[in-house]
Amino acid sequence: MNPFDELESNVRYYCRRWPAVFSTAHNSTITAEDGTEYLDFFAGAGALSYGHNNPVLVEIAIAHLRAGKILHSLDTYTVEKRRFLEAMERHVLAPRQLDMVIQTVGPTGATAVEAALQLAQLVTGNRAVVGFDGSYHGMTYRTASISASMAGRTTSAHLKEFVALPYVRDVSESDLELLDRTLDSTVDGQRIGAVIIESTQGEGGARPFDPLYLRAVRERCSARGILVIADEVQAGVGRTGAFFSFEGSGLDPDIVCLSKSISGLGLPMALNLVRRDLDTWTPGEFSGTFRGNNLAFATSATMLETYWADSHLEKGTERRGVTVRSALDEISDTFGNGHFVARGNGLLCGLDVGDTQLASNIAAAAFERQLIVETCGAGDTTVKLLPPIVIDEDQLADGLARLRDAVASARQVR
Ligand SMILES: Cc1ncc(COP(=O)(O)O)c(C=O)c1O
């Protein structure tokens, strides 16, 4: 009996793309039970930015367990939570002059987005939400409803109080006019309470927004008392170089959703950063059993202390991002016939090959070359590259060479 086929739901997905049985992992390499080693340019859909089994964080986790420290704590006070809160203040909030409080929520990105939407409604009294084509915010009823990338899936949710604006790469007057009109509109009788945006879209195809547009969103929302929610679940925690993908753009969000890589070790953890004056929750108004993963607090605090006390990692990610982009440009020039588009921000990069089957064939050919890459974007035409941001530069070059080879072979098959 194959227990996966016999016992697991048909909904399983990634295992069909990568039909190996994985066993161990270190940094950017995962090893199957038959000993085959794969380079992982998917990194847990962005949850493993600090690599598989980051040795510094593994040591902290082992010490935590051996010492019998608290593991689960709801939102009671614990030593590890205090250390985590102080590390966030010292390494993330204070250096960026962010006067924000930290709301821990149940352990998924979707829960953080749910909480952000509810708070925006509480603060503004308005339920309707503006989002963007290609966005992805989760699989709960409300987060799926505001995930334009889910449209068309048979079971996707359809809350009416949502409107999706087009993705904006280079802002134009008509984009700004549409933004103004939309922010002033009502949706299903509801005024707009929040705009939610991924400054660099992940599932939408590694698409960074024009920073000028992000600034315009901020200004126009401020003028109307609409909250700006930055969904940094995939692009945050250093994925694009800076800790937040919106840094330097002027988006200046009111609420920031974080999850995926925030624990550093791939442990379940999510939180929102909330502008202090907007923190109008009453005690217990938003809850959840798994808001106190102390193992994750411990590894997260150490991740922040290890990687965010200086700009070394940020510069390294930017450098690696340039390496990836130039490799993708070269692949486009060589194989794209003018149809491929390389894009991205830091180490959230993609190669849009403009064809669903070709993108799928490239991912399959990559797997044959022991490289793990996923497809994403409208029509699944983009091959997404999301290696750990701590990847060894030789391994990065090796993975990019395997990708080139995979593109060359998939092109021949067509
Ligand atoms: C930008 C963004 N927001 C939210 C989510 C949902 O996170 P989760 O799958 O942990 O609910 C994701 C997941 O891919 C994401 O990429």
The ligand as a Gaussian input file, in Angstrom:
#p B3LYP/6-31G(d) Opt

LIG

0 1
 C        0.965000      37.243000       0.515000
 C        0.317000      36.113000       1.241000
 N       -0.623000      36.386000       2.163000
 C       -1.227000      35.411000       2.855000
 C       -0.931000      34.092000       2.628000
 C       -1.643000      33.007000       3.396000
 O       -0.786000      32.429000       4.318000
 P       -1.169000      30.987000       4.928000
 O       -1.036000      29.991000       3.841000
 O       -0.157000      30.790000       6.023000
 O       -2.558000      31.123000       5.459000
 C        0.046000      33.758000       1.681000
 C        0.390000      32.348000       1.395000
 O        0.998000      32.004000       0.431000
 C        0.683000      34.804000       0.969000
 O        1.605000      34.538000       0.041000

